Amino acid sequence: MKAYALCVLPVVCSALLSLPAIAIGDQDDEAADSSRRSAQPTLSSGQQRAAGIVVAHPLAAKAPERIEGVGLVLDATALVSDMGETATATVAEHSASAELARLRALYQGGAGASLKMLEAAQADQARAQAQAQIAAARFALRWGPLAALPADARRRVIEAATSGRTLLLRADLPGRHTLGESPSKAVLDVDGIQVPGRVLGILRETTELQSVGLLIEVPNAPGGLGPGARVPVALMAAERKGLLLPRDALLYGESGAYVYKQLIKKTEAEKARYAPVKVRLLLPYGDGWLVEGVDEDDNIVVHGAGVLWSLQGVGAQKIDDDD
């Protein structure tokens, strides 16, 4: 019996890999990722069983309002240091560019600038430009939400943090690496006191916790709460309504998250067709995600989506199947 199973397995895999790629223009699936529409996998009933494909309807649900995390109070001097490095590199780049422009004008006019001097200035300008780009990228990595703020708002936040009127805190959500949308409010638990905070945005740099982190501004924090302190923090998100899908149903591509939807068959003999449909992630919920972009009566692949992804775009000669 084992020998028979070992013989059948390669045949099943070969049949799955030999599925035809069919282009379908279904108006109901216009939300599908355009880069994946060019080929949609088709499976017979036997192939669906062999691949372990399971479809189900999404469930209407409401996301929880509270997400627990761990907060770390950040050192404002690190922010000042990174800002100073960025400003210095920017000024140096401007100075090098101005010197290069001056020498280029002199050289072209034949007045007191040699080719060697011009080439040296070009090298200095390229070096200064690279250092400015590195400093800007480092600041965006470490302080992305601040970099994204308008200039006046960013200046106010930085001045308040460096003067001690507010604290900047990193909130990590252990076990999670992404969020559908950034929560708008946060509450710190400081010795049993609920201290409000404002979420500035998601941080790109990870820590030893290897989880998604958010930058939070805490005005008028209790005395004694300083850099390096760790406190419990709860992120408050507005209650969201959406459709619940298990994690196994979700894939991620160039244009974001998507799922596979089983299209309606016109005849019983027709093979099942599957189209990728783009969805919008709202919030993680239990063992799944709350999403938008599908309907409650859609047949969504909740198990075996990875198999369909592997078959996406694979075109070969059609193999007859009795199923």
C-alpha positions as CSV (number, residue, x, y, z in Angstrom):
1,M,0.0,0.0,0.0
2,K,2.9,2.3,0.8
3,A,4.5,1.6,-2.5
4,Y,1.3,2.4,-4.3
5,A,1.0,5.8,-2.5
6,L,4.6,6.6,-3.3
7,C,3.9,5.9,-7.0
8,V,0.7,8.0,-7.1
9,L,2.2,11.1,-5.4
10,P,4.5,12.1,-8.3
11,V,1.6,11.6,-10.7
12,V,-0.6,14.0,-8.7
13,C,2.2,16.6,-8.4
14,S,2.9,16.3,-12.1
15,A,-0.8,16.8,-12.9
16,L,-0.9,19.9,-10.7
17,L,2.2,21.4,-12.3
18,S,0.8,20.8,-15.8
19,L,-2.4,22.8,-15.3
20,P,-3.2,25.3,-18.1
21,A,-3.0,29.1,-17.4
22,I,-6.3,30.8,-18.6
23,A,-6.8,34.5,-18.8
24,I,-10.3,35.5,-17.5
25,G,-11.9,39.0,-17.6
26,D,-14.5,38.6,-14.9
27,Q,-16.0,42.0,-14.0
28,D,-16.7,40.8,-10.4
29,D,-13.0,40.4,-9.9
30,E,-11.7,43.8,-11.0
31,A,-10.1,44.3,-7.6
32,A,-7.7,41.5,-8.4
33,D,-4.0,42.3,-8.7
34,S,-3.5,43.2,-12.4
35,S,-0.1,41.6,-12.4
36,R,-1.7,38.2,-11.5
37,R,-4.7,38.3,-13.7
38,S,-2.8,37.2,-16.8
39,A,-3.1,33.6,-15.6
40,Q,-5.6,32.0,-13.2
41,P,-5.1,28.4,-12.1
42,T,-7.9,25.9,-12.8
43,L,-8.4,22.6,-10.9
44,S,-10.6,19.6,-11.3
45,S,-12.3,18.2,-8.2
46,G,-9.7,15.5,-8.0
47,Q,-6.9,18.0,-8.2
48,Q,-8.5,20.1,-5.5
49,R,-8.6,17.2,-3.2
50,A,-5.0,16.3,-4.0
51,A,-3.8,19.9,-3.4
52,G,-5.9,20.2,-0.1
53,I,-7.9,23.2,-1.4
54,V,-10.6,24.3,1.1
55,V,-12.9,27.2,0.4
56,A,-15.2,29.0,2.8
57,H,-17.2,32.2,3.2
58,P,-15.7,35.1,5.1
59,L,-17.3,35.8,8.5
60,A,-18.6,39.3,9.4
61,A,-16.9,40.4,12.6
62,K,-15.8,43.5,14.7
63,A,-12.2,44.0,15.6
64,P,-11.2,44.5,19.3
65,E,-10.5,48.1,20.4
66,R,-7.5,47.3,22.6
67,I,-4.1,45.8,21.6
68,E,-1.6,45.1,24.4
69,G,2.1,45.8,24.0
70,V,5.3,46.7,25.8
71,G,6.7,50.3,25.8
72,L,10.3,51.5,26.0
73,V,11.0,55.1,26.8
74,L,13.5,56.4,24.2
75,D,16.5,58.7,24.9
76,A,16.0,62.1,23.3
77,T,19.8,62.6,23.0
78,A,19.8,59.9,20.4
79,L,17.2,61.9,18.4
80,V,19.3,65.0,18.7
81,S,22.4,63.1,17.6
82,D,20.7,61.7,14.5
83,M,19.3,65.1,13.7
84,G,22.7,66.7,14.0
85,E,24.3,64.1,11.8
86,T,21.6,64.6,9.2
87,A,22.0,68.4,9.3
88,T,25.8,68.3,9.1
89,A,25.8,65.9,6.2
90,T,23.2,68.0,4.3
91,V,25.3,71.2,4.8
92,A,28.4,69.4,3.7
93,E,26.7,68.2,0.6
94,H,25.5,71.7,-0.3
95,S,28.9,73.1,0.3
96,A,30.6,70.5,-1.9
97,S,28.0,71.0,-4.6
98,A,28.6,74.8,-4.5
99,E,32.4,74.3,-4.7
100,L,32.0,71.9,-7.6
101,A,29.8,74.4,-9.5
102,R,32.3,77.2,-8.8
103,L,35.3,75.2,-10.1
104,R,33.4,73.9,-13.1
105,A,32.6,77.5,-14.1
106,L,36.2,78.5,-13.7
107,Y,37.5,75.5,-15.7
108,Q,35.0,76.1,-18.5
109,G,36.0,79.8,-18.6
110,G,39.7,78.9,-18.6
111,A,40.3,81.0,-15.4
112,G,42.4,79.4,-12.6
113,A,40.9,75.9,-12.3
114,S,42.6,72.8,-13.6
115,L,41.1,69.5,-14.6
116,K,42.6,67.8,-11.6
117,M,41.0,70.3,-9.2
118,L,37.6,69.8,-11.0
119,E,37.9,66.0,-10.7
120,A,38.8,66.3,-7.0
121,A,35.8,68.5,-6.4
122,Q,33.6,66.0,-8.2
123,A,34.9,63.2,-5.9
124,D,34.3,65.4,-2.8
125,Q,30.7,66.2,-3.9
126,A,29.9,62.6,-4.6
127,R,31.2,61.5,-1.2
128,A,29.3,64.3,0.6
129,Q,26.1,63.4,-1.3
130,A,26.4,59.7,-0.4
131,Q,27.0,60.6,3.3
132,A,23.9,62.9,3.2
133,Q,21.8,60.2,1.7
134,I,23.0,57.7,4.3
135,A,22.2,60.1,7.2
136,A,18.8,60.8,5.8
137,A,18.0,57.1,5.4
138,R,19.2,56.3,8.9
139,F,17.0,59.1,10.3
140,A,14.0,57.8,8.4
141,L,14.7,54.2,9.6
142,R,15.0,55.2,13.3
143,W,12.5,58.1,13.4
144,G,10.3,57.5,10.4
145,P,7.0,58.9,11.9
146,L,8.9,62.2,12.8
147,A,10.4,62.4,9.3
148,A,6.9,62.1,7.8
149,L,5.4,65.0,9.8
150,P,5.1,68.5,8.3
151,A,8.1,70.7,9.2
152,D,6.3,72.7,11.9
153,A,4.7,69.7,13.6
154,R,8.1,67.9,13.5
155,R,9.9,70.9,15.1
156,R,7.3,71.1,17.9
157,V,7.5,67.4,18.7
158,I,11.3,67.5,18.7
159,E,11.5,70.6,20.9
160,A,9.1,69.2,23.4
161,A,11.0,65.9,23.6
162,T,14.4,67.5,24.0
163,S,13.2,70.0,26.6
164,G,11.6,67.2,28.7
165,R,8.0,68.4,28.3
166,T,7.2,65.1,26.6
167,L,8.6,61.7,26.3
168,L,9.0,59.6,23.2
169,L,8.2,55.9,23.6
170,R,8.5,52.9,21.4
171,A,5.6,50.4,21.8
172,D,6.3,46.9,20.6
173,L,3.6,44.2,19.9
174,P,5.4,40.9,20.6
175,G,4.5,38.2,18.1
176,R,3.3,40.6,15.5
177,H,5.2,42.0,12.5
178,T,2.6,44.1,10.9
179,L,-0.5,46.2,11.5
180,G,-3.4,46.8,9.2
181,E,-3.7,50.5,10.3
182,S,-1.9,52.5,12.9
183,P,-3.9,53.0,16.1
184,S,-4.6,56.7,17.0
185,K,-4.2,56.5,20.8
186,A,-2.2,54.8,23.4
187,V,-2.5,54.3,27.2
188,L,0.6,53.6,29.4
189,D,0.2,51.8,32.7
190,V,2.6,53.6,35.0
191,D,2.4,52.1,38.5
192,G,-1.4,51.6,38.0
193,I,-1.9,55.1,36.6
194,Q,-3.3,55.4,33.1
195,V,-1.2,57.8,31.2
196,P,-2.4,58.8,27.7
197,G,-0.2,59.0,24.6
198,R,-0.4,59.9,21.0
199,V,0.6,57.5,18.3
200,L,2.8,59.2,15.7
201,G,3.2,56.2,13.4
202,I,4.9,52.8,12.7
203,L,8.6,52.5,13.1
204,R,10.7,50.8,10.4
205,E,13.6,49.7,12.6
206,T,13.1,46.5,14.7
207,T,14.6,45.7,18.1
208,E,15.6,42.5,19.8
209,L,11.9,41.7,20.3
210,Q,11.6,41.3,16.5
211,S,8.1,42.8,16.4
212,V,6.3,45.7,14.9
213,G,6.9,49.0,16.8
214,L,5.1,52.3,17.0
215,L,6.4,55.7,18.0
216,I,4.3,57.3,20.8
217,E,4.5,60.9,22.2
218,V,3.6,61.1,25.9
219,P,3.0,64.7,27.1
220,N,3.5,65.6,30.8
221,A,4.7,62.1,31.8
222,P,5.0,61.3,35.5
223,G,8.3,62.2,37.1
224,G,10.8,59.4,37.3
225,L,9.7,57.9,34.0
226,G,12.9,58.2,32.0
227,P,14.9,56.7,29.1
228,G,15.2,53.0,29.3
229,A,12.1,52.4,31.4
230,R,9.7,49.7,30.2
231,V,6.0,49.9,30.9
232,P,2.9,48.1,29.7
233,V,1.1,50.0,27.0
234,A,-2.3,49.5,25.3
235,L,-3.0,50.7,21.8
236,M,-6.5,52.0,21.3
237,A,-8.0,51.5,17.9
238,A,-11.5,52.5,16.8
239,E,-13.8,49.5,16.5
240,R,-13.7,48.2,13.0
241,K,-16.2,46.1,11.0
242,G,-15.0,43.8,8.3
243,L,-14.8,40.2,7.2
244,L,-12.7,37.7,9.1
245,L,-10.3,35.4,7.2
246,P,-7.8,32.9,8.6
247,R,-4.1,33.6,8.2
248,D,-3.7,30.7,5.8
249,A,-6.0,32.5,3.3
250,L,-3.8,35.6,3.0
251,L,-0.8,36.1,0.6
252,Y,1.3,39.2,0.0
253,G,2.4,40.5,-3.4
254,E,3.8,43.6,-5.1
255,S,0.6,45.6,-4.6
256,G,-0.3,44.3,-1.1
257,A,-2.3,41.5,0.5
258,Y,-4.6,39.3,-1.6
259,V,-6.6,36.1,-1.4
260,Y,-7.8,33.5,-3.9
261,K,-11.5,33.5,-4.8
262,Q,-13.1,30.5,-6.4
263,L,-15.1,31.7,-9.4
264,I,-18.6,30.4,-10.0
265,K,-18.7,27.5,-12.4
266,K,-21.2,27.7,-15.3
267,T,-21.4,23.9,-15.5
268,E,-20.8,21.0,-13.2
269,A,-18.2,19.6,-15.6
270,E,-16.2,22.8,-15.7
271,K,-13.0,22.9,-13.6
272,A,-12.9,25.3,-10.7
273,R,-11.2,28.6,-11.5
274,Y,-9.4,30.7,-8.9
275,A,-8.7,34.5,-9.2
276,P,-6.4,36.6,-6.9
277,V,-8.4,39.4,-5.3
278,K,-6.7,42.3,-3.5
279,V,-7.9,42.9,0.1
280,R,-7.2,45.6,2.6
281,L,-5.9,44.5,6.0
282,L,-7.7,46.2,8.9
283,L,-6.6,44.5,12.1
284,P,-5.4,41.1,13.3
285,Y,-8.1,39.3,15.2
286,G,-7.5,36.0,16.9
287,D,-6.0,33.5,14.5
288,G,-6.9,35.6,11.5
289,W,-7.3,39.1,10.0
290,L,-10.2,41.5,9.6
291,V,-10.2,42.6,5.9
292,E,-12.1,44.6,3.3
293,G,-12.3,43.8,-0.4
294,V,-14.4,40.6,-0.4
295,D,-18.1,39.8,0.1
296,E,-19.7,37.5,2.6
297,D,-21.0,35.2,-0.1
298,D,-17.6,34.8,-1.8
299,N,-15.9,31.4,-1.8
300,I,-12.4,32.2,-0.5
301,V,-9.6,29.6,-0.4
302,V,-8.8,29.3,3.3
303,H,-6.4,26.4,3.0
304,G,-4.1,25.6,0.1
305,A,-3.6,29.2,-1.1
306,G,0.1,28.6,-1.3
307,V,-0.5,25.8,-3.8
308,L,-2.5,28.1,-6.1
309,W,0.3,30.7,-5.8
310,S,2.8,28.1,-7.0
311,L,0.6,27.3,-9.9
312,Q,0.0,30.9,-10.9
313,G,1.3,31.6,-14.3
314,V,2.4,28.0,-14.9
315,G,1.3,27.1,-18.4
316,A,1.6,23.7,-20.0
317,Q,-0.3,21.2,-22.1
318,K,-3.7,20.3,-20.8
319,I,-3.9,16.8,-19.1
320,D,-7.2,14.9,-19.3
321,D,-8.6,14.1,-16.0
322,D,-11.6,11.8,-15.5
323,D,-12.7,13.9,-12.5
